[in-house]
Amino acid sequence: MSDPQKGPVAPPVVDPDRVDPHEAAAAPRRRFDASAFVPTVVDSVLAVVLALVVGAVLIVFSTERVLGSLPYFFSYPWDFFRFAGEAVGDGYAALVNGSLGGADALTRTLNRAAPLICAGLGVSLAFRAGLFNIGAQGQMLVAGLAAGYVGFTWDLPTGLHALVALLAALVAGALWGGVIGLLKARTGAHEVITTIMLNNVARFVVLYFLGLEAFQRPNSDNKLSPPVDDSATFPAIGNLHLGIVLAVLAALVVWWLLERSTLGFEMRAVGANPDAARTAGMSVPRVYVTAMTLAGVLAGLAVTMTVLGQQNSVTDQVAGTVGFDAITVALLGRATPVGTVLAGLLFGALSAGGLSMQGAAGIAPELSQVLQALIVLFVAAPALVRGIFRIKGRGQGSSVEAKGWGG
């Protein structure tokens, strides 16, 4: 800029300390544009379709009757195609029936999806802040220990007991996740390293406490706790517990946090460019600590689905593989709350239908895990998917992913 009388005038200097984050947060509150998500949704759907196609090939060549028709394929090929079609049809029909075919199947799917959604939301939240959280497993273990101890030790009225046990899990998960954020903020320690190490630390902490008399199940030599009291369990309708409702509510809260709050704007700004966010007056260390603390809260909520929802005993395997599967769910959901819910439901269905595939069609239950891995593979390579389906290239979608090793 220039003044005709005074000559060139320097642009005004913005003091980062005087930037009002509430004014900055007002900028992203724009009207929702669903069309921006269409390319991402199309890519994800096509990735699932490709995974099912490859899975069908695996079913064909892992079925004994199909393999038995190969020696005489050229003399009578119809047997091969007929057996292959029956194997694929029976396998996928069993998958659908085992996950969606009736009230019991839907209950299994929703109960398995609930912890995946909660833990996936925690991973997604960290992604949006530029952090790669691989520590949901450890956060779940510590939170499960806290919830279980309150559940089988304290004597409280029904309802209040479940609430206090739930809060104990949330606090324990928040503390374990907050340590990771604090290490990142204060020392620059990479969250991938610290989360992996703290996963092992959490497992051995749980094993140590389960060796104490206060946590040990009476008359048992195994390291497992008593189940929580009935007063500490979630309300249920039949076999469906409250967990799925809590998971949906958590998704709504995370959506509001990321899209409508000042803190969410700061998380997205730090995740996109921490240097620019720092220049604008945002506290990057505070965002790191807050994001990992909230991720720990969501992981703690996830483990309550098992401890308080299904009354499982606390062991070093109480989290199963949910903490690691949550990374897959977050990636498939493109680090968005809505996408994470849908991905959690999909993986819950694959998990619930896997055993049905084995029982009804004689297919190894591990195939459902193979399908999950294939889905992640194709979701992580959208250019490959678009190339296979001959879709013209387009710009980047709306997803936000964590920075890599040098981020």
C-alpha positions as CSV (number, residue, x, y, z in Angstrom):
1,M,0.0,0.0,0.0
2,S,1.1,3.6,-0.5
3,D,0.0,7.1,0.5
4,P,0.2,9.8,-2.2
5,Q,1.7,12.2,0.3
6,K,3.7,10.0,2.6
7,G,4.9,7.3,0.1
8,P,4.8,3.6,0.8
9,V,3.1,2.5,4.0
10,A,3.9,-0.8,5.7
11,P,1.1,-3.2,6.3
12,P,-0.2,-3.3,9.9
13,V,1.6,-5.7,12.2
14,V,-0.7,-8.2,13.9
15,D,0.2,-8.9,17.5
16,P,-0.4,-12.7,18.1
17,D,-1.1,-12.1,21.8
18,R,-4.0,-9.8,20.9
19,V,-5.8,-12.2,18.5
20,D,-9.2,-13.1,19.8
21,P,-9.8,-16.8,19.3
22,H,-13.6,-16.2,19.5
23,E,-13.4,-13.9,16.5
24,A,-11.2,-16.4,14.7
25,A,-13.6,-19.2,15.4
26,A,-16.4,-17.3,13.8
27,A,-14.8,-17.8,10.3
28,P,-15.3,-21.5,9.9
29,R,-19.0,-21.4,10.8
30,R,-20.2,-21.5,7.3
31,R,-23.2,-23.3,5.8
32,F,-22.8,-27.0,5.5
33,D,-22.1,-28.1,1.9
34,A,-22.9,-31.8,1.5
35,S,-21.6,-31.9,-2.0
36,A,-18.0,-31.4,-0.7
37,F,-18.3,-34.9,0.9
38,V,-19.6,-36.7,-2.1
39,P,-16.2,-37.6,-3.6
40,T,-15.0,-39.0,-0.2
41,V,-18.2,-41.0,0.2
42,V,-17.9,-42.4,-3.3
43,D,-14.3,-43.4,-2.8
44,S,-15.2,-45.1,0.5
45,V,-18.1,-47.0,-1.0
46,L,-16.0,-48.2,-4.0
47,A,-13.3,-49.2,-1.6
48,V,-15.8,-51.5,0.3
49,V,-17.0,-52.9,-3.1
50,L,-13.5,-53.7,-4.1
51,A,-12.8,-55.4,-0.8
52,L,-15.9,-57.5,-1.2
53,V,-14.8,-58.5,-4.7
54,V,-11.3,-59.5,-3.5
55,G,-12.9,-61.3,-0.5
56,A,-15.1,-63.3,-2.9
57,V,-12.0,-64.5,-4.7
58,L,-10.5,-65.6,-1.4
59,I,-13.7,-67.4,-0.5
60,V,-13.7,-69.3,-3.8
61,F,-10.1,-70.5,-3.4
62,S,-10.4,-71.4,0.2
63,T,-13.5,-73.7,-0.2
64,E,-12.7,-77.4,-0.5
65,R,-15.5,-78.2,-2.9
66,V,-14.3,-75.5,-5.3
67,L,-10.7,-76.6,-5.1
68,G,-11.9,-80.2,-5.7
69,S,-13.4,-79.2,-9.1
70,L,-10.1,-77.7,-10.4
71,P,-8.5,-81.0,-11.6
72,Y,-11.3,-81.5,-14.1
73,F,-12.0,-77.8,-14.8
74,F,-11.3,-78.0,-18.6
75,S,-13.5,-81.1,-19.1
76,Y,-16.4,-79.9,-17.1
77,P,-16.0,-76.2,-16.0
78,W,-19.6,-75.7,-14.9
79,D,-18.9,-77.4,-11.5
80,F,-16.2,-74.9,-10.7
81,F,-18.4,-71.9,-11.4
82,R,-21.5,-73.4,-9.7
83,F,-19.5,-74.3,-6.6
84,A,-17.8,-70.9,-6.6
85,G,-21.1,-69.0,-6.9
86,E,-22.6,-71.0,-4.1
87,A,-19.6,-70.5,-1.8
88,V,-19.6,-66.7,-2.3
89,G,-23.4,-66.5,-2.1
90,D,-23.6,-68.6,1.1
91,G,-20.7,-66.8,2.7
92,Y,-22.0,-63.3,2.1
93,A,-25.5,-64.3,3.0
94,A,-24.2,-65.7,6.3
95,L,-22.4,-62.5,6.9
96,V,-25.5,-60.4,6.3
97,N,-27.7,-62.7,8.4
98,G,-25.2,-62.9,11.2
99,S,-25.0,-59.1,11.4
100,L,-28.4,-57.8,10.3
101,G,-30.7,-60.8,10.1
102,G,-33.0,-60.4,13.1
103,A,-33.1,-58.7,16.5
104,D,-30.3,-60.8,18.0
105,A,-28.0,-60.2,15.0
106,L,-28.6,-56.4,15.2
107,T,-28.0,-56.5,18.9
108,R,-24.6,-58.2,18.4
109,T,-23.7,-55.7,15.7
110,L,-24.6,-52.6,17.7
111,N,-22.9,-54.0,20.9
112,R,-19.7,-54.6,18.9
113,A,-19.9,-51.3,17.1
114,A,-20.3,-49.1,20.2
115,P,-16.8,-49.4,21.5
116,L,-15.3,-49.1,18.0
117,I,-17.2,-45.9,17.5
118,C,-16.1,-44.4,20.8
119,A,-12.4,-45.4,20.4
120,G,-12.5,-44.4,16.7
121,L,-13.8,-40.9,17.7
122,G,-10.8,-40.5,20.0
123,V,-8.4,-41.4,17.3
124,S,-10.2,-39.1,14.8
125,L,-10.1,-36.2,17.3
126,A,-6.3,-36.6,17.6
127,F,-6.0,-36.8,13.8
128,R,-7.7,-33.5,13.5
129,A,-5.2,-31.9,15.8
130,G,-2.3,-33.4,13.8
131,L,-1.6,-36.2,16.2
132,F,-1.4,-39.9,15.4
133,N,-2.9,-41.6,18.4
134,I,-2.0,-45.3,18.6
135,G,-2.5,-45.3,22.4
136,A,-6.3,-46.0,22.5
137,Q,-5.4,-49.6,23.6
138,G,-3.5,-48.5,26.7
139,Q,-6.0,-45.8,27.5
140,M,-8.7,-48.4,27.4
141,L,-6.8,-50.8,29.7
142,V,-6.2,-48.3,32.4
143,A,-9.8,-47.0,32.1
144,G,-11.2,-50.5,32.3
145,L,-9.2,-51.2,35.5
146,A,-10.6,-48.0,37.1
147,A,-14.2,-48.7,36.0
148,G,-14.0,-52.4,37.1
149,Y,-12.6,-51.5,40.5
150,V,-15.4,-49.0,41.2
151,G,-17.9,-51.5,39.8
152,F,-17.1,-54.5,41.9
153,T,-15.8,-52.8,45.1
154,W,-18.0,-49.8,45.8
155,D,-21.5,-50.2,47.2
156,L,-23.7,-47.5,45.7
157,P,-27.4,-47.3,44.6
158,T,-28.3,-48.6,41.1
159,G,-27.8,-45.9,38.5
160,L,-25.4,-43.8,40.6
161,H,-23.0,-46.8,40.8
162,A,-22.9,-47.1,37.0
163,L,-22.4,-43.3,36.7
164,V,-19.5,-43.2,39.2
165,A,-17.9,-46.2,37.5
166,L,-18.3,-44.5,34.1
167,L,-16.7,-41.3,35.4
168,A,-13.8,-43.3,36.9
169,A,-13.1,-44.7,33.4
170,L,-13.3,-41.3,31.8
171,V,-10.9,-39.8,34.3
172,A,-8.4,-42.7,34.0
173,G,-8.5,-42.5,30.3
174,A,-8.1,-38.7,30.3
175,L,-5.0,-38.9,32.6
176,W,-3.4,-41.6,30.5
177,G,-4.0,-39.7,27.3
178,G,-3.0,-36.4,28.9
179,V,0.4,-37.7,29.7
180,I,1.0,-38.4,26.0
181,G,-0.1,-34.9,25.1
182,L,2.0,-33.4,27.9
183,L,5.1,-35.2,26.6
184,K,4.4,-34.0,23.1
185,A,3.9,-30.4,24.3
186,R,6.8,-30.2,26.7
187,T,9.5,-32.3,25.2
188,G,8.5,-32.8,21.6
189,A,8.4,-36.6,22.0
190,H,6.6,-38.1,19.1
191,E,3.2,-39.4,20.0
192,V,3.6,-42.6,17.9
193,I,6.6,-43.7,20.1
194,T,5.1,-42.6,23.4
195,T,1.7,-44.2,22.7
196,I,3.2,-47.5,21.7
197,M,5.4,-47.7,24.8
198,L,2.6,-46.6,27.1
199,N,0.4,-49.3,25.6
200,N,2.8,-51.9,27.0
201,V,3.1,-50.0,30.3
202,A,-0.7,-50.0,30.7
203,R,-0.8,-53.7,30.1
204,F,1.8,-54.4,32.8
205,V,0.1,-51.9,35.2
206,V,-3.1,-53.8,34.8
207,L,-1.4,-57.2,35.4
208,Y,0.3,-55.8,38.5
209,F,-3.0,-54.6,40.1
210,L,-4.8,-57.8,39.1
211,G,-2.1,-59.6,41.2
212,L,-3.2,-57.7,44.3
213,E,-5.9,-59.2,46.6
214,A,-8.2,-56.2,46.2
215,F,-8.5,-56.8,42.5
216,Q,-8.3,-60.6,42.4
217,R,-11.3,-62.8,41.9
218,P,-11.8,-65.0,44.9
219,N,-10.8,-68.7,44.6
220,S,-9.1,-68.1,41.2
221,D,-5.5,-68.4,40.3
222,N,-5.9,-66.4,37.1
223,K,-5.3,-62.7,36.9
224,L,-8.8,-61.5,36.5
225,S,-11.1,-59.4,38.6
226,P,-14.7,-60.2,39.8
227,P,-17.4,-59.0,37.4
228,V,-19.0,-55.6,38.3
229,D,-22.1,-55.6,40.5
230,D,-25.5,-55.5,38.8
231,S,-26.0,-52.0,40.2
232,A,-23.0,-50.8,38.1
233,T,-24.2,-52.1,34.8
234,F,-25.7,-50.0,32.0
235,P,-29.4,-50.2,31.5
236,A,-30.4,-52.6,28.7
237,I,-33.3,-53.6,26.5
238,G,-32.9,-57.3,26.1
239,N,-29.2,-57.8,25.3
240,L,-28.7,-54.3,23.9
241,H,-27.1,-52.1,26.5
242,L,-27.0,-48.3,26.7
243,G,-23.5,-48.2,25.1
244,I,-24.7,-47.5,21.5
245,V,-26.7,-44.5,22.7
246,L,-23.6,-43.2,24.5
247,A,-21.6,-43.7,21.4
248,V,-24.0,-41.7,19.2
249,L,-24.1,-38.9,21.8
250,A,-20.3,-38.9,21.9
251,A,-20.2,-38.5,18.1
252,L,-22.6,-35.6,18.3
253,V,-20.5,-33.9,21.0
254,V,-17.3,-34.4,19.0
255,W,-19.0,-33.0,15.9
256,W,-20.1,-29.9,17.8
257,L,-16.6,-29.6,19.3
258,L,-14.8,-29.7,16.0
259,E,-17.2,-27.7,13.9
260,R,-18.9,-25.2,16.3
261,S,-16.5,-24.5,19.1
262,T,-13.4,-22.3,19.5
263,L,-11.4,-25.2,20.8
264,G,-12.3,-27.3,17.8
265,F,-11.3,-24.4,15.5
266,E,-7.9,-24.3,17.2
267,M,-7.5,-28.1,16.9
268,R,-8.2,-28.0,13.2
269,A,-5.9,-25.0,12.8
270,V,-3.1,-26.7,14.7
271,G,-3.6,-29.9,12.7
272,A,-3.5,-28.1,9.4
273,N,-0.5,-25.9,10.2
274,P,0.9,-25.6,13.7
275,D,3.3,-22.8,12.8
276,A,0.5,-20.6,11.4
277,A,-1.7,-21.4,14.4
278,R,1.1,-20.3,16.7
279,T,1.6,-17.1,14.7
280,A,-2.1,-16.4,15.1
281,G,-1.8,-16.6,18.9
282,M,-3.0,-20.1,19.5
283,S,-1.2,-22.2,22.1
284,V,-0.1,-25.3,20.2
285,P,1.1,-27.2,23.4
286,R,-2.3,-26.6,25.0
287,V,-4.1,-28.0,22.0
288,Y,-1.9,-31.1,22.0
289,V,-2.6,-31.7,25.7
290,T,-6.3,-31.1,25.3
291,A,-6.7,-33.2,22.2
292,M,-4.9,-36.2,23.7
293,T,-6.8,-35.8,27.0
294,L,-10.1,-35.9,25.1
295,A,-9.0,-38.8,23.1
296,G,-8.3,-40.6,26.4
297,V,-11.8,-39.8,27.6
298,L,-13.3,-41.3,24.5
299,A,-11.1,-44.4,24.8
300,G,-12.3,-44.7,28.4
301,L,-15.9,-44.5,27.3
302,A,-15.2,-47.3,24.8
303,V,-14.0,-49.8,27.4
304,T,-17.1,-49.2,29.6
305,M,-19.1,-50.9,26.9
306,T,-17.3,-54.1,27.8
307,V,-16.8,-53.7,31.6
308,L,-20.2,-52.1,32.4
309,G,-22.2,-53.0,29.4
310,Q,-21.4,-56.8,29.2
311,Q,-20.1,-57.3,32.8
312,N,-16.9,-58.7,31.6
313,S,-14.1,-59.2,34.1
314,V,-11.0,-57.0,34.0
315,T,-8.0,-58.7,32.5
316,D,-5.1,-57.6,30.4
317,Q,-7.2,-58.5,27.4
318,V,-10.3,-56.5,28.4
319,A,-9.8,-54.1,25.5
320,G,-9.5,-56.9,23.0
321,T,-8.2,-55.4,19.7
322,V,-10.6,-52.4,19.8
323,G,-7.9,-49.9,20.5
324,F,-6.0,-50.9,17.4
325,D,-9.2,-51.4,15.3
326,A,-10.1,-47.9,16.2
327,I,-7.3,-46.6,14.0
328,T,-8.8,-48.5,11.1
329,V,-12.3,-47.1,11.9
330,A,-10.9,-43.5,12.0
331,L,-9.1,-43.9,8.7
332,L,-12.2,-45.4,7.0
333,G,-14.3,-42.6,8.5
334,R,-11.9,-40.0,7.1
335,A,-11.4,-38.6,10.7
336,T,-15.0,-37.2,10.7
337,P,-17.6,-38.0,13.4
338,V,-20.3,-39.1,10.9
339,G,-17.8,-41.2,9.0
340,T,-16.5,-42.8,12.2
341,V,-20.0,-43.8,13.2
342,L,-20.7,-45.4,9.9
343,A,-17.3,-47.1,9.8
344,G,-17.8,-48.4,13.3
345,L,-21.2,-49.9,12.3
346,L,-19.6,-51.5,9.3
347,F,-16.8,-53.1,11.3
348,G,-19.2,-54.1,14.0
349,A,-21.3,-55.9,11.3
350,L,-18.2,-57.6,9.9
351,S,-17.2,-58.7,13.4
352,A,-20.7,-60.0,14.3
353,G,-21.1,-61.8,10.9
354,G,-17.7,-63.4,10.9
355,L,-18.7,-66.3,13.1
356,S,-21.9,-66.8,11.2
357,M,-19.8,-67.2,8.0
358,Q,-17.9,-70.0,9.7
359,G,-20.9,-71.8,11.0
360,A,-23.2,-71.5,8.0
361,A,-20.8,-71.6,5.1
362,G,-17.7,-73.3,6.6
363,I,-15.6,-70.2,5.9
364,A,-12.8,-69.2,8.3
365,P,-13.9,-66.4,10.6
366,E,-10.6,-64.7,10.0
367,L,-12.0,-63.7,6.6
368,S,-13.9,-60.9,8.2
369,Q,-10.6,-59.5,9.4
370,V,-9.2,-59.9,5.9
371,L,-12.1,-57.8,4.6
372,Q,-11.4,-55.1,7.2
373,A,-7.7,-55.0,6.1
374,L,-8.7,-54.8,2.4
375,I,-11.1,-52.0,3.1
376,V,-8.4,-50.0,4.8
377,L,-6.0,-50.8,2.0
378,F,-8.3,-49.4,-0.6
379,V,-9.4,-46.5,1.5
380,A,-5.8,-45.5,2.0
381,A,-5.2,-45.6,-1.8
382,P,-8.1,-43.6,-3.4
383,A,-6.1,-43.0,-6.5
384,L,-5.9,-46.8,-7.0
385,V,-9.7,-47.1,-6.5
386,R,-10.4,-44.3,-9.0
387,G,-8.0,-45.8,-11.5
388,I,-9.7,-49.2,-11.3
389,F,-13.2,-47.7,-11.8
390,R,-11.8,-45.2,-14.4
391,I,-13.0,-42.2,-12.5
392,K,-11.3,-38.9,-13.5
393,G,-9.0,-37.4,-11.0
394,R,-10.3,-34.7,-8.6
395,G,-9.1,-32.6,-5.8
396,Q,-8.5,-33.6,-2.2
397,G,-11.5,-34.5,-0.1
398,S,-12.5,-32.9,3.1
399,S,-10.8,-35.3,5.4
400,V,-8.0,-34.3,7.7
401,E,-5.2,-36.7,8.6
402,A,-2.4,-36.5,11.1
403,K,1.0,-35.4,10.1
404,G,3.7,-38.0,9.4
405,W,7.0,-38.5,11.2
406,G,8.3,-35.1,10.2
407,G,5.0,-33.3,11.0
